[in-house]
Amino acid sequence: MQKQFNMTDKSVEIRRVTDKKGLEQFIQFHYDLYRGSEYNVPNLYMDEVNTFSRDKNAAFDFCEAEYFLAIKNGEVVGRVAAIINKRANEKWERKSVRFGWIDFIDDTEVSAALLDAVEQWGRERGMTEIVGPLGFTDMDPEGMLIWGFDQLGTQATIYNYPYYPEHMEKMQGWEKDNDYVEYKMYVPESVPEKYMKIAEMVEKRYNLHVKKLKKSEVFGKENYGQRIFDVINKTFKDLYGYSEMTPRQIDQYINMYLRVVDLNIVTLVEDWNTPEHKLVGVGITVPSMSRAFQKCRNGRLFPFGWWHVLRALKFHKTEGVDLLLMGVLPEYRAKGANALMFSDLIPRYIAYGWKWGESQVEMETNANVQSQWGPLNPVNHKRRRCYRKEIK
């Protein structure tokens, strides 16, 4: 049974999720709140269960978490996860409790009660600040949408109603901790000349070359799966709140992404000056699954959702592509390795008939990453924010 979490506001009851039924309610609330939304992209139900299950999510090796439901007039009206990422706290020398997967009706009494529950839970564990929205790690959705509410979401990001940030601004003590931006690019008719020239120069001057993967290389003795996520770890290590993935997490992400992804639109860059052909750049892109996931009622593949997912994933029956994980080792960024990736990927997008591509979240201060989109005429169409509040 679920237990009541004591709160000073008696009109909103906050319950800890302590059993399977409570977890089902926690997951289901998002589907109910956003049913009929043109822009929200719900995750698959089975993926949500795996994320929140302590025995299935490798992040629990270094995280602790609690899930809360808000009840008003006998109905679920909100949810939130409270998370402590011990690795991130140690690395960044912070005592942060994170709030994530927060959803609520347009009632400030509800949103305040949910965040108060996270704050109290963190205080009891010695935390000195509450930050979010953040997940267990950077591989989870993060950042509250603060503009771009009329833009289609992606499978890897958060969509929320416009009243969410309005609630945050009304509550005392909250401040901006970090902003992310996202870009939409339109697939050109041919590879931009700038990319082509840089790619040719990079190959000749630095001996860097594109590597296309075979399935056997991902899981075989070449161990490209592990090497790919090693590059991601080194690429992202200095980004806001990042905690490097553990070997067990990497195994999970290899199975999650590389077993199903179309390797034709995964492009790697190798340094052929080294005997082992050192992997220095990774570009994992996937067909946009947004419309397909919207057609999976309550996040279920059955009875009809599987067909829409299959059409997008395997037959490329979708309009765009998500640039899911793009990274180049710091010492190779100035050498133009990213141009090699784009010169290889863009013709493949054209062949599939895709019209646009969407970046994932980028820190607003990350000018180096944002500059790489220049030849594609990028449009900054979304912004999202992580908030912070001191725990007193």
Order of alpha helices (4+ residues) and beta strands (2+ residues): beta-beta-alpha-alpha-beta-beta-alpha-beta-alpha-beta-beta-alpha-beta-alpha-beta-alpha-alpha-alpha-beta-beta-alpha-alpha-beta-alpha-beta-beta-alpha-beta
